[in-house]
Amino acid sequence: MVFSAGFNWSVVDKKWPSHEEAFDGFIPGVVANFPDERLHDLASDASIIRHGAKIKSVRDNALWFQDVAAQYGSFASMVANWPSTDFIGLTEKMKKEGTRLGGTTGQYFLRFMGVPSFMSTKSIEAALTRDGVIDKALSTKGSQKAAQSAFNAWVEESGRSLTEVSRVVALSTDA
């Protein structure tokens, strides 16, 4: 997800097999030990997206994943045991402790993991504003809290997952 932010997804998809090879399958215990020289070499590897900060973030996040695993048993265990009613709290933890995992990058990462989630997209923000749930951008803590509360209520009322409710809300506007 880190590599797709700011890039056309088709470019990322085309280069993804090279990323998997360059980063040894993204195995945290392996990538966490990449020396600076290896990261420097990757930054000039034309087979991958050559963005130094994003390349470095892979090692940084591998180190963070190891810290999370030491505390929770695994990253997956932390995510699986996180309260489903506090998606915003989970994304905030990823933003604070991970590298380049804020905004929609972390949200997409979690959604691709299968975590029930909502996305801070223009369409979600427009629908929440239209319905009087928020009056400021979803980037503010107050708006995030209000959005989380509204989504929790809609999940409870509908019996649907957070992801399903999010998709319905997103499709309810032209934004």
N, CA and C atoms as a LAMMPS dump frame, in Angstrom:
ITEM: TIMESTEP
0
ITEM: NUMBER OF ATOMS
525
ITEM: BOX BOUNDS ff ff ff
-5.0000000000000000e+02 5.0000000000000000e+02
-5.0000000000000000e+02 5.0000000000000000e+02
-5.0000000000000000e+02 5.0000000000000000e+02
ITEM: ATOMS id mol type element x y z
1 1 1 N 0.816 -1.187 0
2 1 2 C 0 0 0
3 1 3 C 0.863 1.255 0
4 2 1 N 1.993 1.195 0.677
5 2 2 C 2.865 2.36 0.76
6 2 3 C 3.291 2.801 -0.638
7 3 1 N 3.56 1.849 -1.522
8 3 2 C 4.041 2.203 -2.853
9 3 3 C 2.946 2.736 -3.759
10 4 1 N 1.688 2.43 -3.467
11 4 2 C 0.611 2.871 -4.349
12 4 3 C 0.189 4.308 -4.086
13 5 1 N 0.487 4.846 -2.922
14 5 2 C 0.096 6.223 -2.602
15 5 3 C 0.786 7.196 -3.554
16 6 1 N -0.019 7.944 -4.282
17 6 2 C 0.519 8.943 -5.199
18 6 3 C 0.909 8.399 -6.559
19 7 1 N 0.717 7.115 -6.787
20 7 2 C 1.069 6.513 -8.067
21 7 3 C -0.173 5.889 -8.696
22 8 1 N -0.16 5.795 -10.003
23 8 2 C -1.204 5.076 -10.709
24 8 3 C -1.1 3.608 -10.316
25 9 1 N -2.206 3.034 -9.908
26 9 2 C -2.179 1.653 -9.414
27 9 3 C -1.722 0.666 -10.478
28 10 1 N -1.945 0.978 -11.75
29 10 2 C -1.491 0.058 -12.799
30 10 3 C 0.035 -0.005 -12.845
31 11 1 N 0.704 1.101 -12.53
32 11 2 C 2.165 1.113 -12.463
33 11 3 C 2.625 0.21 -11.323
34 12 1 N 1.969 0.342 -10.181
35 12 2 C 2.317 -0.473 -9.015
36 12 3 C 2.076 -1.948 -9.33
37 13 1 N 0.92 -2.262 -9.903
38 13 2 C 0.606 -3.654 -10.242
39 13 3 C 1.643 -4.248 -11.191
40 14 1 N 2.07 -3.472 -12.177
41 14 2 C 3.044 -3.948 -13.161
42 14 3 C 4.39 -4.252 -12.503
43 15 1 N 4.769 -3.419 -11.543
44 15 2 C 6.071 -3.575 -10.904
45 15 3 C 6.025 -4.45 -9.646
46 16 1 N 4.846 -4.852 -9.217
47 16 2 C 4.728 -5.549 -7.94
48 16 3 C 5.561 -6.825 -7.845
49 17 1 N 5.602 -7.678 -8.851
50 17 2 C 6.452 -8.877 -8.717
51 17 3 C 7.918 -8.526 -8.429
52 18 1 N 8.399 -7.454 -9.006
53 18 2 C 9.777 -7.025 -8.727
54 18 3 C 9.923 -6.525 -7.293
55 19 1 N 8.876 -5.873 -6.767
56 19 2 C 8.915 -5.44 -5.374
57 19 3 C 9 -6.647 -4.445
58 20 1 N 8.2 -7.666 -4.718
59 20 2 C 8.218 -8.853 -3.872
60 20 3 C 9.599 -9.506 -3.877
61 21 1 N 10.224 -9.535 -5.044
62 21 2 C 11.571 -10.105 -5.136
63 21 3 C 12.589 -9.208 -4.426
64 22 1 N 12.528 -7.916 -4.681
65 22 2 C 13.494 -6.978 -4.102
66 22 3 C 13.428 -6.943 -2.583
67 23 1 N 12.244 -7.142 -2.033
68 23 2 C 12.057 -7.092 -0.583
69 23 3 C 11.892 -8.481 0.035
70 24 1 N 12.416 -9.49 -0.643
71 24 2 C 12.429 -10.862 -0.115
72 24 3 C 11.074 -11.3 0.417
73 25 1 N 10.036 -11.044 -0.358
74 25 2 C 8.688 -11.467 0.01
75 25 3 C 8.09 -10.68 1.153
76 26 1 N 8.711 -9.568 1.508
77 26 2 C 8.233 -8.708 2.595
78 26 3 C 8.146 -9.454 3.936
79 27 1 N 9.044 -10.381 4.151
80 27 2 C 9.084 -11.107 5.429
81 27 3 C 9.716 -10.162 6.455
82 28 1 N 8.941 -9.754 7.484
83 28 2 C 9.444 -8.741 8.418
84 28 3 C 10.81 -9.06 9.02
85 29 1 N 11.043 -10.301 9.429
86 29 2 C 12.316 -10.655 10.046
87 29 3 C 13.498 -10.529 9.107
88 30 1 N 13.237 -10.638 7.827
89 30 2 C 14.299 -10.485 6.82
90 30 3 C 14.495 -9.011 6.497
91 31 1 N 13.404 -8.337 6.164
92 31 2 C 13.479 -6.93 5.739
93 31 3 C 13.98 -6.035 6.869
94 32 1 N 13.652 -6.367 8.103
95 32 2 C 14.096 -5.559 9.247
96 32 3 C 15.611 -5.491 9.336
97 33 1 N 16.286 -6.476 8.757
98 33 2 C 17.747 -6.528 8.81
99 33 3 C 18.43 -6 7.557
100 34 1 N 17.666 -5.401 6.648
101 34 2 C 18.291 -4.821 5.46
102 34 3 C 19.233 -3.699 5.896
103 35 1 N 20.476 -3.738 5.462
104 35 2 C 21.381 -2.626 5.781
105 35 3 C 21.053 -1.398 4.925
106 36 1 N 21.51 -0.254 5.366
107 36 2 C 21.284 0.988 4.617
108 36 3 C 21.757 0.871 3.173
109 37 1 N 22.854 0.17 2.952
110 37 2 C 23.392 0.016 1.596
111 37 3 C 22.386 -0.684 0.68
112 38 1 N 21.707 -1.668 1.228
113 38 2 C 20.714 -2.381 0.41
114 38 3 C 19.563 -1.447 0.043
115 39 1 N 19.111 -0.65 1.002
116 39 2 C 18.045 0.312 0.714
117 39 3 C 18.515 1.312 -0.344
118 40 1 N 19.749 1.745 -0.24
119 40 2 C 20.312 2.675 -1.222
120 40 3 C 20.323 2.035 -2.61
121 41 1 N 20.732 0.772 -2.689
122 41 2 C 20.743 0.062 -3.976
123 41 3 C 19.328 -0.068 -4.539
124 42 1 N 18.362 -0.35 -3.673
125 42 2 C 16.978 -0.476 -4.13
126 42 3 C 16.452 0.848 -4.692
127 43 1 N 16.918 1.95 -4.135
128 43 2 C 16.467 3.263 -4.609
129 43 3 C 16.921 3.556 -6.028
130 44 1 N 17.844 2.767 -6.547
131 44 2 C 18.268 2.964 -7.942
132 44 3 C 17.907 1.757 -8.812
133 45 1 N 17.075 0.87 -8.298
134 45 2 C 16.63 -0.321 -9.034
135 45 3 C 15.426 0.043 -9.902
136 46 1 N 15.615 0.077 -11.209
137 46 2 C 14.559 0.498 -12.138
138 46 3 C 13.389 -0.483 -12.207
139 47 1 N 13.551 -1.682 -11.665
140 47 2 C 12.452 -2.646 -11.725
141 47 3 C 11.375 -2.37 -10.683
142 48 1 N 11.676 -1.485 -9.719
143 48 2 C 10.699 -1.139 -8.685
144 48 3 C 10.474 0.369 -8.692
145 49 1 N 9.519 0.805 -7.896
146 49 2 C 9.274 2.242 -7.741
147 49 3 C 10.408 2.801 -6.891
148 50 1 N 11.181 3.701 -7.478
149 50 2 C 12.396 4.212 -6.835
150 50 3 C 12.091 5.471 -6.033
151 51 1 N 11.47 5.276 -4.919
152 51 2 C 11.117 6.374 -4.028
153 51 3 C 11.789 6.071 -2.695
154 52 1 N 12.854 6.799 -2.396
155 52 2 C 13.678 6.497 -1.235
156 52 3 C 12.928 6.394 0.077
157 53 1 N 12.05 7.349 0.339
158 53 2 C 11.318 7.328 1.61
159 53 3 C 10.389 6.118 1.698
160 54 1 N 9.776 5.746 0.59
161 54 2 C 8.879 4.583 0.604
162 54 3 C 9.687 3.298 0.772
163 55 1 N 10.844 3.248 0.132
164 55 2 C 11.709 2.069 0.273
165 55 3 C 12.15 1.929 1.725
166 56 1 N 12.58 3.008 2.331
167 56 2 C 13.009 2.973 3.735
168 56 3 C 11.847 2.597 4.652
169 57 1 N 10.637 3.028 4.307
170 57 2 C 9.481 2.733 5.158
171 57 3 C 9.204 1.236 5.248
172 58 1 N 9.603 0.473 4.236
173 58 2 C 9.386 -0.974 4.284
174 58 3 C 10.208 -1.57 5.431
175 59 1 N 11.467 -1.148 5.54
176 59 2 C 12.292 -1.645 6.655
177 59 3 C 11.752 -1.125 7.99
178 60 1 N 11.411 0.158 8.03
179 60 2 C 10.879 0.735 9.269
180 60 3 C 9.627 -0.015 9.725
181 61 1 N 8.74 -0.317 8.791
182 61 2 C 7.511 -1.032 9.152
183 61 3 C 7.788 -2.48 9.53
184 62 1 N 8.792 -3.09 8.911
185 62 2 C 9.167 -4.451 9.314
186 62 3 C 9.641 -4.452 10.766
187 63 1 N 10.416 -3.447 11.138
188 63 2 C 10.86 -3.317 12.53
189 63 3 C 9.666 -3.097 13.461
190 64 1 N 8.735 -2.263 13.029
191 64 2 C 7.542 -2.015 13.839
192 64 3 C 6.701 -3.285 13.971
193 65 1 N 6.542 -4.024 12.873
194 65 2 C 5.787 -5.277 12.927
195 65 3 C 6.423 -6.235 13.942
196 66 1 N 7.754 -6.258 13.998
197 66 2 C 8.424 -7.11 14.978
198 66 3 C 8.12 -6.646 16.407
199 67 1 N 8.11 -5.336 16.623
200 67 2 C 7.76 -4.807 17.945
201 67 3 C 6.324 -5.184 18.318
202 68 1 N 5.416 -5.046 17.355
203 68 2 C 4.013 -5.408 17.592
204 68 3 C 3.909 -6.904 17.893
205 69 1 N 4.642 -7.723 17.158
206 69 2 C 4.608 -9.171 17.381
207 69 3 C 5.119 -9.524 18.774
208 70 1 N 6.133 -8.807 19.231
209 70 2 C 6.656 -9.063 20.572
210 70 3 C 5.62 -8.728 21.64
211 71 1 N 4.804 -7.728 21.359
212 71 2 C 3.799 -7.289 22.332
213 71 3 C 2.501 -8.09 22.238
214 72 1 N 2.056 -8.401 21.009
215 72 2 C 0.736 -9.015 20.804
216 72 3 C 0.784 -10.454 20.277
217 73 1 N 1.967 -10.943 19.959
218 73 2 C 2.089 -12.275 19.367
219 73 3 C 2.285 -12.212 17.865
220 74 1 N 1.606 -11.274 17.215
221 74 2 C 1.764 -11.021 15.778
222 74 3 C 0.994 -9.745 15.436
223 75 1 N 1.302 -9.193 14.286
224 75 2 C 0.55 -8.027 13.832
225 75 3 C -0.911 -8.425 13.618
226 76 1 N -1.112 -9.585 13.015
227 76 2 C -2.478 -10.07 12.763
228 76 3 C -3.256 -10.228 14.058
229 77 1 N -2.593 -10.691 15.106
230 77 2 C -3.264 -10.862 16.396
231 77 3 C -3.685 -9.511 16.969
232 78 1 N -2.805 -8.518 16.854
233 78 2 C -3.172 -7.187 17.34
234 78 3 C -4.415 -6.684 16.605
235 79 1 N -4.389 -6.813 15.294
236 79 2 C -5.507 -6.323 14.482
237 79 3 C -6.774 -7.113 14.791
238 80 1 N -6.664 -8.417 14.883
239 80 2 C -7.839 -9.261 15.136
240 80 3 C -8.468 -8.988 16.496
241 81 1 N -7.662 -8.59 17.456
242 81 2 C -8.176 -8.349 18.805
243 81 3 C -8.52 -6.89 19.066
244 82 1 N -8.307 -6.045 18.081
245 82 2 C -8.652 -4.631 18.229
246 82 3 C -10.175 -4.509 18.224
247 83 1 N -10.762 -3.677 19.075
248 83 2 C -12.231 -3.548 19.088
249 83 3 C -12.764 -3.081 17.725
250 84 1 N -13.729 -3.793 17.217
251 84 2 C -14.279 -3.455 15.893
252 84 3 C -14.96 -2.089 15.894
253 85 1 N -15.307 -1.599 17.072
254 85 2 C -15.96 -0.292 17.178
255 85 3 C -14.957 0.864 17.254
256 86 1 N -13.667 0.551 17.122
257 86 2 C -12.632 1.579 17.209
258 86 3 C -11.672 1.503 16.027
259 87 1 N -12.215 1.47 14.825
260 87 2 C -11.381 1.446 13.629
261 87 3 C -10.463 2.668 13.585
262 88 1 N -10.99 3.817 13.966
263 88 2 C -10.2 5.049 13.972
264 88 3 C -9.007 4.909 14.915
265 89 1 N -9.182 4.27 16.053
266 89 2 C -8.079 4.057 16.982
267 89 3 C -6.985 3.198 16.379
268 90 1 N -7.381 2.175 15.634
269 90 2 C -6.405 1.305 14.978
270 90 3 C -5.638 2.068 13.905
271 91 1 N -6.35 2.852 13.112
272 91 2 C -5.648 3.618 12.071
273 91 3 C -4.746 4.683 12.685
274 92 1 N -5.151 5.237 13.813
275 92 2 C -4.303 6.228 14.5
276 92 3 C -3.031 5.571 15.029
277 93 1 N -3.15 4.369 15.571
278 93 2 C -1.97 3.636 16.042
279 93 3 C -1.015 3.377 14.88
280 94 1 N -1.55 2.968 13.74
281 94 2 C -0.708 2.713 12.574
282 94 3 C -0.013 3.991 12.106
283 95 1 N -0.736 5.085 12.134
284 95 2 C -0.173 6.366 11.715
285 95 3 C 0.951 6.804 12.654
286 96 1 N 0.733 6.674 13.962
287 96 2 C 1.712 7.128 14.96
288 96 3 C 2.938 6.227 15.032
289 97 1 N 2.709 4.914 14.99
290 97 2 C 3.804 3.983 15.239
291 97 3 C 4.433 3.425 13.973
292 98 1 N 3.663 3.319 12.915
293 98 2 C 4.202 2.832 11.649
294 98 3 C 4.797 3.986 10.856
295 99 1 N 5.255 3.689 9.671
296 99 2 C 5.845 4.696 8.799
297 99 3 C 5.06 4.753 7.492
298 100 1 N 4.568 5.95 7.17
299 100 2 C 3.82 6.18 5.94
300 100 3 C 2.537 5.332 5.894
301 101 1 N 1.927 5.112 7.058
302 101 2 C 0.701 4.319 7.13
303 101 3 C -0.499 5.153 7.561
304 102 1 N -0.376 6.468 7.495
305 102 2 C -1.485 7.341 7.829
306 102 3 C -2.43 7.503 6.655
307 103 1 N -3.485 8.255 6.874
308 103 2 C -4.449 8.535 5.805
309 103 3 C -5.066 7.268 5.247
310 104 1 N -5.36 7.302 3.983
311 104 2 C -6.023 6.147 3.379
312 104 3 C -5.067 4.973 3.137
313 105 1 N -3.75 5.209 3.195
314 105 2 C -2.812 4.099 3.009
315 105 3 C -3.045 3.021 4.056
316 106 1 N -3.091 3.413 5.323
317 106 2 C -3.353 2.451 6.391
318 106 3 C -4.738 1.843 6.286
319 107 1 N -5.711 2.675 5.904
320 107 2 C -7.082 2.18 5.771
321 107 3 C -7.174 1.126 4.667
322 108 1 N -6.549 1.385 3.53
323 108 2 C -6.556 0.396 2.446
324 108 3 C -5.813 -0.874 2.864
325 109 1 N -4.684 -0.7 3.542
326 109 2 C -3.925 -1.853 4.013
327 109 3 C -4.819 -2.749 4.881
328 110 1 N -5.519 -2.158 5.821
329 110 2 C -6.401 -2.933 6.693
330 110 3 C -7.545 -3.565 5.919
331 111 1 N -8.117 -2.819 4.991
332 111 2 C -9.224 -3.378 4.209
333 111 3 C -8.74 -4.567 3.389
334 112 1 N -7.556 -4.457 2.792
335 112 2 C -7.02 -5.582 2.019
336 112 3 C -6.689 -6.775 2.901
337 113 1 N -6.451 -6.517 4.184
338 113 2 C -6.257 -7.614 5.151
339 113 3 C -7.591 -8.281 5.492
340 114 1 N -8.703 -7.638 5.132
341 114 2 C -10.022 -8.178 5.448
342 114 3 C -10.629 -7.6 6.711
343 115 1 N -10.003 -6.538 7.234
344 115 2 C -10.512 -5.896 8.442
345 115 3 C -11.738 -5.061 8.091
346 116 1 N -12.857 -5.243 8.797
347 116 2 C -14.01 -4.369 8.557
348 116 3 C -13.576 -2.912 8.756
349 117 1 N -13.885 -2.083 7.757
350 117 2 C -13.312 -0.739 7.758
351 117 3 C -14.182 0.248 6.995
352 118 1 N -13.908 1.525 7.263
353 118 2 C -14.446 2.569 6.404
354 118 3 C -13.278 3.411 5.925
355 119 1 N -13.466 4.043 4.807
356 119 2 C -12.395 4.789 4.163
357 119 3 C -12.674 6.284 4.268
358 120 1 N -11.628 7.053 4.484
359 120 2 C -11.773 8.511 4.534
360 120 3 C -11.648 9.087 3.128
361 121 1 N -12.622 8.77 2.297
362 121 2 C -12.61 9.231 0.912
363 121 3 C -13.512 10.454 0.762
364 122 1 N -13.421 11.093 -0.394
365 122 2 C -14.267 12.26 -0.666
366 122 3 C -15.745 11.893 -0.621
367 123 1 N -16.095 10.718 -1.13
368 123 2 C -17.504 10.332 -1.142
369 123 3 C -18.021 10.063 0.274
370 124 1 N -17.218 9.445 1.122
371 124 2 C -17.628 9.213 2.514
372 124 3 C -17.771 10.555 3.228
373 125 1 N -16.78 11.418 3.047
374 125 2 C -16.816 12.733 3.689
375 125 3 C -18.042 13.532 3.222
376 126 1 N -18.34 13.478 1.934
377 126 2 C -19.494 14.209 1.399
378 126 3 C -20.799 13.678 1.981
379 127 1 N -20.93 12.35 2.065
380 127 2 C -22.163 11.76 2.61
381 127 3 C -22.314 12.09 4.095
382 128 1 N -21.229 12.012 4.84
383 128 2 C -21.304 12.319 6.273
384 128 3 C -21.611 13.791 6.511
385 129 1 N -21.084 14.657 5.662
386 129 2 C -21.382 16.088 5.764
387 129 3 C -22.842 16.34 5.406
388 130 1 N -23.294 15.741 4.324
389 130 2 C -24.681 15.886 3.881
390 130 3 C -25.662 15.462 4.964
391 131 1 N -25.326 14.382 5.664
392 131 2 C -26.222 13.834 6.68
393 131 3 C -26.03 14.471 8.059
394 132 1 N -25.181 15.498 8.138
395 132 2 C -24.987 16.219 9.388
396 132 3 C -24.167 15.487 10.439
397 133 1 N -23.467 14.449 10.035
398 133 2 C -22.623 13.694 10.971
399 133 3 C -21.363 14.488 11.288
400 134 1 N -20.79 15.113 10.27
401 134 2 C -19.583 15.917 10.453
402 134 3 C -19.791 17.283 9.814
403 135 1 N -19.021 18.251 10.27
404 135 2 C -19.065 19.568 9.635
405 135 3 C -17.666 20.039 9.252
406 136 1 N -16.675 19.19 9.493
407 136 2 C -15.295 19.476 9.115
408 136 3 C -14.727 18.261 8.402
409 137 1 N -13.559 18.416 7.831
410 137 2 C -12.916 17.323 7.099
411 137 3 C -12.696 16.11 8.002
412 138 1 N -12.69 14.94 7.404
413 138 2 C -12.469 13.707 8.153
414 138 3 C -11.06 13.598 8.718
415 139 1 N -10.232 14.568 8.438
416 139 2 C -8.866 14.554 8.967
417 139 3 C -8.804 15.087 10.404
418 140 1 N -9.891 15.675 10.891
419 140 2 C -9.888 16.193 12.265
420 140 3 C -10.329 15.095 13.236
421 141 1 N -9.794 15.149 14.443
422 141 2 C -10.128 14.132 15.442
423 141 3 C -11.624 14.127 15.781
424 142 1 N -12.222 15.322 15.869
425 142 2 C -13.644 15.4 16.169
426 142 3 C -14.5 14.756 15.087
427 143 1 N -14.161 15.014 13.846
428 143 2 C -14.903 14.419 12.732
429 143 3 C -14.7 12.912 12.68
430 144 1 N -13.486 12.467 12.956
431 144 2 C -13.219 11.029 12.958
432 144 3 C -14.032 10.335 14.049
433 145 1 N -14.09 10.953 15.213
434 145 2 C -14.872 10.38 16.317
435 145 3 C -16.361 10.332 15.963
436 146 1 N -16.861 11.413 15.372
437 146 2 C -18.273 11.456 14.969
438 146 3 C -18.564 10.416 13.89
439 147 1 N -17.655 10.279 12.938
440 147 2 C -17.831 9.287 11.871
441 147 3 C -17.837 7.878 12.465
442 148 1 N -16.892 7.601 13.358
443 148 2 C -16.832 6.281 13.985
444 148 3 C -18.139 5.981 14.721
445 149 1 N -18.657 6.961 15.453
446 149 2 C -19.917 6.766 16.186
447 149 3 C -21.076 6.491 15.24
448 150 1 N -21.139 7.252 14.148
449 150 2 C -22.219 7.048 13.18
450 150 3 C -22.113 5.668 12.537
451 151 1 N -20.905 5.301 12.119
452 151 2 C -20.739 3.987 11.504
453 151 3 C -21.066 2.871 12.5
454 152 1 N -20.657 3.026 13.753
455 152 2 C -20.992 2.009 14.758
456 152 3 C -22.51 1.856 14.894
457 153 1 N -23.232 2.978 14.909
458 153 2 C -24.696 2.932 15.01
459 153 3 C -25.303 2.247 13.79
460 154 1 N -24.809 2.586 12.596
461 154 2 C -25.359 1.987 11.369
462 154 3 C -25.059 0.492 11.292
463 155 1 N -23.878 0.08 11.746
464 155 2 C -23.547 -1.345 11.786
465 155 3 C -24.516 -2.062 12.721
466 156 1 N -24.754 -1.476 13.883
467 156 2 C -25.662 -2.071 14.867
468 156 3 C -27.092 -2.161 14.321
469 157 1 N -27.551 -1.072 13.704
470 157 2 C -28.919 -1.035 13.162
471 157 3 C -29.112 -2.002 12.003
472 158 1 N -28.129 -2.089 11.142
473 158 2 C -28.283 -2.864 9.903
474 158 3 C -27.882 -4.323 10.033
475 159 1 N -27.017 -4.625 10.998
476 159 2 C -26.499 -5.983 11.092
477 159 3 C -25.451 -6.281 10.031
478 160 1 N -25.034 -5.271 9.316
479 160 2 C -24.019 -5.418 8.256
480 160 3 C -22.639 -5.086 8.806
481 161 1 N -21.604 -5.5 8.088
482 161 2 C -20.243 -5.201 8.522
483 161 3 C -19.922 -3.728 8.263
484 162 1 N -18.901 -3.252 8.925
485 162 2 C -18.45 -1.878 8.727
486 162 3 C -18.078 -1.639 7.269
487 163 1 N -17.45 -2.593 6.641
488 163 2 C -17.077 -2.452 5.235
489 163 3 C -18.315 -2.32 4.351
490 164 1 N -19.316 -3.168 4.59
491 164 2 C -20.544 -3.094 3.797
492 164 3 C -21.238 -1.757 3.979
493 165 1 N -21.365 -1.308 5.221
494 165 2 C -22.011 -0.024 5.494
495 165 3 C -21.224 1.101 4.834
496 166 1 N -19.914 1.05 4.94
497 166 2 C -19.06 2.07 4.328
498 166 3 C -19.29 2.147 2.818
499 167 1 N -19.379 1.02 2.189
500 167 2 C -19.578 1.008 0.724
501 167 3 C -20.952 1.587 0.358
502 168 1 N -21.968 1.273 1.128
503 168 2 C -23.286 1.853 0.868
504 168 3 C -23.244 3.362 1.037
505 169 1 N -22.638 3.834 2.109
506 169 2 C -22.522 5.274 2.348
507 169 3 C -21.746 5.922 1.214
508 170 1 N -20.643 5.315 0.805
509 170 2 C -19.827 5.892 -0.274
510 170 3 C -20.6 6.008 -1.572
511 171 1 N -21.477 5.054 -1.824
512 171 2 C -22.242 5.056 -3.083
513 171 3 C -23.495 5.939 -3.005
514 172 1 N -23.744 6.556 -1.855
515 172 2 C -24.954 7.348 -1.692
516 172 3 C -24.765 8.801 -2.12
517 173 1 N -23.627 9.124 -2.678
518 173 2 C -23.346 10.498 -3.097
519 173 3 C -22.626 10.503 -4.429
520 174 1 N -22.643 11.647 -5.078
521 174 2 C -21.985 11.785 -6.383
522 174 3 C -20.529 12.209 -6.256
523 175 1 N -20.042 12.419 -5.047
524 175 2 C -18.679 12.93 -4.844
525 175 3 C -17.643 11.928 -5.278
